């Protein structure tokens, strides 16, 4: 959304056209088109308290293909693995660099780990997962705010943001992409979310920006409840070993390895169950199943030589197909709504030949001022000036400039 607004402001026109990155040619974003990668290290995107009560600054390392002339690129935000008790963003540098050489902008982020002086249990694990979700949402918002307010420092397309991770990091990414406020969320989880700052969390103050994403890369990840997967969810690419004893391939407990023994905690649905549910709901998805009794063996373990390259290539093709589908859908929904009157000083009425999911109004800086599902909205309390109306449909979205006088 912010990318579209900035383009409109730049060219001072009321005619809307969708931005399009330089992919969809079967080469860029799939092949290794770049040899070198430029890294911006330790970019601060948030601050918050850990479960142990310590204040933690949240940093990320950002990777871009060197000497790239494209300035409208898909972004992948990665979270490391480590069972929520260990790990660091540097562990994903090789993976982030590999995708950057294909033309993506990538980021490897910090998130808060379990540091409480007590043996972890199910309730504490849920709390630390919710904290991780909030941290990833803050990273997403960082890029959208940077686009809107700082001129798009990293040359990304905010309509094409993917989240992904390994193991615990993938669990966080799956919940960011697949869990939404319309799902049947039990009271204990809602209470935990509210205690951590609400739906967007409180790891950064820029909650006027959306943390909505385009797709998910799940490397040995999963989701708490399979019922949270619906037909309105984003596409998911998954890799999972069939005999994984840490994060289950189908349905089972997540286990925390404590060295001499492991502790089974919350039940979760892994790659196979997610894929089946996504297919049932006709959501674009792909699953690579690896028939071994291992956990995360395919990037740096015993199956890496057999699977590493094919996973990178398959996931890249999957992502390219997702944002190419978006371009096609956006082009196909032109001129399906009208607004009256425009300019307006009080009410704005939207006429459309299809049902809408939401109506959002943004100011000229990309800040969301209103979101509703109504087709008639009162704007008399808005300051005079121009704004942007975004209508979201099941098949895509459309934006139009409006003037309040």
C-alpha positions in Angstrom: 0.0 0.0 0.0 2.7 2.5 1.0 4.6 1.8 -2.3 1.5 2.7 -4.3 0.9 5.9 -2.3 4.5 7.1 -2.8 4.3 6.5 -6.5 1.1 8.6 -6.7 2.6 11.4 -4.7 5.8 11.4 -6.8 4.0 11.7 -10.1 1.2 14.0 -8.8 -1.5 12.1 -10.7 -4.9 10.8 -9.7 -4.7 7.9 -12.1 -3.8 4.7 -10.3 -1.5 1.9 -11.6 -0.1 -1.0 -9.8 3.7 -1.1 -9.3 5.4 -4.1 -10.8 8.9 -5.4 -9.9 11.3 -6.8 -12.4 10.5 -10.4 -12.0 8.0 -12.8 -13.7 10.6 -13.5 -16.4 11.6 -17.0 -15.1 15.2 -15.8 -14.4 15.4 -13.1 -11.8 14.4 -14.3 -8.3 15.0 -17.9 -9.4 18.5 -18.1 -10.7 21.6 -16.7 -9.0 21.7 -13.5 -10.9 24.2 -11.7 -8.5 27.6 -12.7 -7.3 27.9 -10.3 -4.4 25.7 -9.2 -1.5 25.6 -5.9 0.4 24.9 -6.2 4.1 23.5 -3.5 6.5 24.3 -4.9 9.9 22.5 -4.3 13.2 19.6 -2.2 12.0 17.4 -1.4 15.1 13.8 -2.1 14.5 12.3 -2.4 18.0 12.8 -2.7 21.8 10.9 -4.7 24.4 11.0 -6.6 27.6 12.0 -10.3 27.6 9.9 -12.9 29.5 12.6 -12.6 32.2 12.0 -8.9 32.5 15.1 -7.6 30.7 15.0 -4.8 28.2 16.2 -6.0 24.8 16.9 -3.9 21.7 15.9 -5.8 18.5 18.3 -5.7 15.5 18.3 -7.2 12.1 20.9 -7.7 9.3 19.6 -6.7 5.9 21.0 -8.3 2.7 20.7 -6.8 -0.8 22.1 -7.9 -4.2 25.1 -5.7 -5.0 24.9 -3.5 -8.0 21.2 -4.1 -8.5 19.3 -1.5 -10.6 15.9 -2.8 -9.5 14.3 -0.7 -6.7 11.0 -2.5 -6.3 12.0 -5.9 -4.9 10.3 -8.6 -2.9 11.4 -8.8 0.8 12.0 -12.0 2.9 12.2 -11.6 6.7 13.8 -14.6 8.4 13.8 -15.8 12.1 16.4 -18.2 13.3 15.8 -21.6 15.1 16.8 -22.7 18.5 13.7 -24.0 20.4 12.9 -20.5 21.7 15.8 -20.8 24.2 18.8 -20.1 22.0 20.0 -18.9 18.6 21.1 -15.7 16.9 20.4 -13.9 13.7 23.9 -14.5 12.4 23.0 -18.2 12.0 20.9 -17.3 9.0 23.4 -15.2 7.1 24.2 -17.9 4.6 20.5 -18.5 3.9 19.7 -14.8 3.6 22.7 -14.3 1.3 21.6 -17.2 -0.9 18.2 -15.6 -1.6 19.8 -12.1 -2.0 21.9 -13.5 -4.8 18.7 -14.4 -6.6 17.6 -10.7 -6.4 15.5 -10.6 -3.2 16.1 -8.3 -0.3 16.3 -10.4 2.9 16.5 -9.7 6.6 17.6 -11.9 9.5 16.0 -10.6 12.7 16.4 -10.8 16.4 13.5 -12.0 18.5 13.1 -12.4 22.3 14.1 -15.8 23.7 13.1 -17.6 26.9 15.4 -16.2 29.7 13.3 -16.8 32.8 14.9 -18.5 35.8 12.3 -21.3 35.8 11.7 -24.5 33.9 9.7 -23.8 30.8 6.2 -25.1 30.6 3.3 -24.8 28.1 2.0 -21.5 29.3 5.5 -19.9 29.3 6.2 -21.3 25.9 3.0 -19.7 24.5 4.0 -16.4 26.0 7.5 -16.5 24.4 6.0 -17.5 21.1 3.6 -14.5 21.2 6.5 -12.2 22.0 8.3 -13.6 19.0 5.3 -13.0 16.8 5.2 -9.4 18.0 8.9 -8.9 17.2 8.5 -10.2 13.7 5.5 -7.9 13.2 7.6 -5.0 14.3 10.3 -5.9 11.7 7.6 -5.9 9.0 6.3 -2.5 10.0 9.9 -1.2 10.1 10.1 -1.7 6.3 6.7 -0.2 5.6 7.5 2.8 7.7 10.8 3.2 6.0 9.1 3.1 2.6 6.6 5.7 3.6 8.7 8.1 5.6 12.3 7.6 4.5 12.1 7.1 0.8 12.4 3.3 0.7 16.0 2.9 1.8 16.2 -0.8 0.9 14.3 -0.7 -2.5 11.5 -3.1 -1.6 7.9 -3.7 -2.8 5.7 -3.5 0.3 3.1 -5.5 -1.5 5.5 -8.5 -1.7 6.8 -9.2 1.8 7.4 -12.9 2.8 8.2 -14.1 6.3 10.0 -17.3 7.0 12.2 -19.1 9.5 13.8 -22.3 10.7 12.1 -24.5 13.4 11.0 -22.1 16.2 11.6 -19.2 13.8 9.3 -20.9 11.3 6.6 -21.4 14.0 6.7 -17.6 14.5 6.4 -17.0 10.8 3.5 -19.4 10.3 1.5 -17.6 13.0 2.4 -14.1 11.6 1.1 -15.3 8.2 -1.8 -17.6 9.1 -3.2 -16.5 12.4 -5.5 -13.5 12.3 -8.0 -11.7 14.6 -11.0 -13.4 12.8 -9.9 -16.9 13.8 -11.4 -18.8 16.7 -8.8 -17.9 19.3 -9.2 -19.4 22.8 -9.4 -17.0 25.8 -6.1 -18.0 27.3 -4.3 -17.1 24.0 -6.3 -13.8 23.6 -5.3 -12.9 27.1 -1.6 -13.6 26.4 -1.8 -11.5 23.2 -3.4 -8.6 25.1 -0.8 -8.8 27.8 1.9 -8.4 25.1 0.5 -5.2 23.6 -2.4 -6.5 21.6 -2.5 -7.9 18.0 0.4 -5.9 16.7 2.4 -6.2 19.9 4.4 -3.3 21.4 7.9 -4.0 20.2 7.7 -0.7 18.2 5.4 2.3 18.3 4.7 2.4 14.5 1.5 0.3 14.7 -0.3 2.6 12.2 1.5 0.5 9.6 0.2 -2.9 8.7 2.1 -6.2 9.4 0.2 -8.0 6.7 2.4 -10.3 4.6 2.3 -11.9 1.1 3.4 -15.5 2.0 5.3 -17.8 4.4 8.4 -20.0 4.1 8.1 -22.7 6.7 11.3 -24.7 7.3 10.3 -27.3 9.8 7.6 -25.1 11.3 4.0 -25.4 12.3 0.9 -23.8 13.7 -0.9 -24.2 17.0 -4.3 -25.0 15.7 -5.0 -26.3 12.2 -8.5 -24.7 12.3 -6.8 -21.3 12.0 -6.1 -22.1 8.4 -8.9 -20.7 6.2 -9.5 -19.8 2.5 -8.4 -16.2 3.1 -4.8 -17.1 4.2 -1.6 -16.4 2.3 0.4 -18.9 0.3 2.8 -21.2 2.2 5.9 -23.1 1.1 7.0 -25.8 3.6 9.8 -28.3 4.1 9.6 -30.9 6.8 11.2 -34.3 7.7 8.6 -37.0 8.1 10.2 -38.4 11.3 10.9 -35.0 13.0 10.8 -35.5 16.8 11.2 -31.8 17.6 8.5 -30.2 15.5 6.0 -32.8 14.4 5.5 -33.5 10.7 1.8 -33.9 11.3 0.2 -33.4 14.7 2.1 -33.7 18.0 4.0 -32.0 20.7 6.8 -29.5 20.2 9.8 -30.7 22.3 12.4 -28.5 23.9 15.8 -30.2 24.0 17.4 -29.6 27.4 20.6 -31.7 26.7 20.2 -34.8 28.8 16.5 -35.0 28.1 13.7 -33.2 26.1 10.4 -31.8 27.4 7.3 -32.2 25.2 5.1 -29.1 25.4 2.3 -27.7 23.3 0.6 -29.6 20.6 1.2 -28.3 17.1 0.3 -29.1 13.5 3.5 -29.4 11.3 4.2 -29.1 7.6 2.0 -32.1 6.4 -1.1 -31.0 8.3 -0.7 -27.4 7.3 -0.3 -28.4 3.6 -3.4 -30.6 3.7 -5.5 -27.8 5.3 -4.2 -25.2 2.8 -5.0 -27.5 -0.1 -8.5 -28.2 1.3 -9.1 -24.4 1.5 -7.7 -23.9 -2.0 -4.8 -21.7 -0.7 -1.6 -21.9 -2.8 0.9 -24.2 -1.1 3.7 -26.5 -1.6 5.4 -29.1 0.7 8.7 -30.9 0.3 8.7 -34.0 2.6 12.0 -35.5 3.5 11.8 -39.2 4.6 14.3 -39.2 7.5 14.0 -39.1 11.3 15.9 -35.8 11.6 15.2 -32.2 12.5 16.5 -29.4 10.2 18.9 -31.8 8.4 18.5 -30.3 4.9 20.4 -27.0 5.2 23.5 -28.0 7.2 22.9 -31.6 8.3 23.2 -35.1 6.7 20.6 -34.5 3.9 21.9 -31.0 2.9 23.8 -32.2 -0.1 20.7 -33.9 -1.5 18.1 -31.2 -0.7 19.7 -27.8 -0.1 19.8 -26.5 -3.7 16.5 -28.0 -4.7 14.8 -26.3 -1.7 16.3 -22.9 -2.6 15.2 -23.3 -6.2 11.7 -24.6 -5.4 11.0 -22.0 -2.8 12.2 -19.2 -5.1 10.0 -20.4 -8.0 7.1 -20.6 -5.5 7.6 -17.0 -4.3 8.0 -15.7 -7.8 4.7 -17.3 -8.8 3.0 -15.7 -5.8 3.9 -12.2 -6.6 3.4 -12.7 -10.3 -0.2 -14.0 -9.5 -0.7 -10.7 -7.5 0.3 -8.7 -10.5 -2.2 -10.6 -12.8 -5.0 -10.3 -10.3 -4.5 -6.7 -9.6 -4.6 -5.9 -13.4 -7.9 -8.0 -13.7 -9.8 -6.0 -11.1 -9.5 -2.5 -12.6 -12.6 -0.2 -12.6 -14.8 -2.4 -10.4 -15.7 0.3 -7.9 -16.5 4.0 -8.0 -16.7 6.7 -5.3 -19.1 9.6 -4.9 -18.7 12.4 -4.4 -15.0 13.1 -4.9 -14.0 15.7 -3.7 -16.2 15.4 -0.6 -16.6 17.3 2.6 -18.7 14.8 4.6 -19.8 11.4 3.4 -18.1 9.2 0.8 -20.1 6.4 -0.9 -18.5 3.4 -2.6 -20.4 1.6 -5.4 -19.0 -1.8 -6.4 -20.1 -4.8 -8.4 -18.5 -7.3 -6.1 -18.3 -7.8 -2.3 -15.5 -6.1 -0.4 -13.5 -7.4 2.6 -12.4 -4.0 3.9 -12.1 -0.3 3.1 -9.1 1.6 4.3 -8.2 5.3 4.0 -4.5 6.4 4.2 -3.1 9.9 4.5 -0.5 11.2 2.1 2.3 9.8 4.3 0.9 6.2 4.2 -0.6 6.2 7.7 -3.9 4.4 8.0 -6.6 6.8 9.2 -9.7 4.5 9.0 -10.5 0.9 8.3 -14.1 -0.5 7.9 -16.2 -2.9 5.9 -18.9 -0.3 5.3 -19.5 1.2 1.9 -20.5 4.6 3.2 -18.1 6.4 5.5 -18.2 9.8 7.2 -15.0 11.9 6.5 -16.1 15.3 7.8 -13.8 15.1 10.8 -10.7 14.6 8.5 -8.4 17.5 7.7 -8.6 19.0 4.2 -6.3 17.4 1.7 -5.8 14.3 -0.4 -6.0 10.8 0.8 -5.9 7.3 -0.7 -8.8 4.8 -0.5 -7.9 1.2 -0.7 -10.6 -1.5 -1.3 -9.7 -5.1 -0.6 -11.5 -7.9 -2.3 -11.0 -11.7 -2.0 -9.1 -11.6 -5.3 -6.9 -8.5 -4.7 -7.1 -4.8 -4.0 -7.6 -1.5 -5.7 -6.6 2.1 -4.7 -7.9 5.5 -5.7 -7.0 9.0 -4.7 -9.7 11.0 -2.9 -9.9 14.7 -1.9 -11.5 16.1 1.2 -12.4 19.8 1.0 
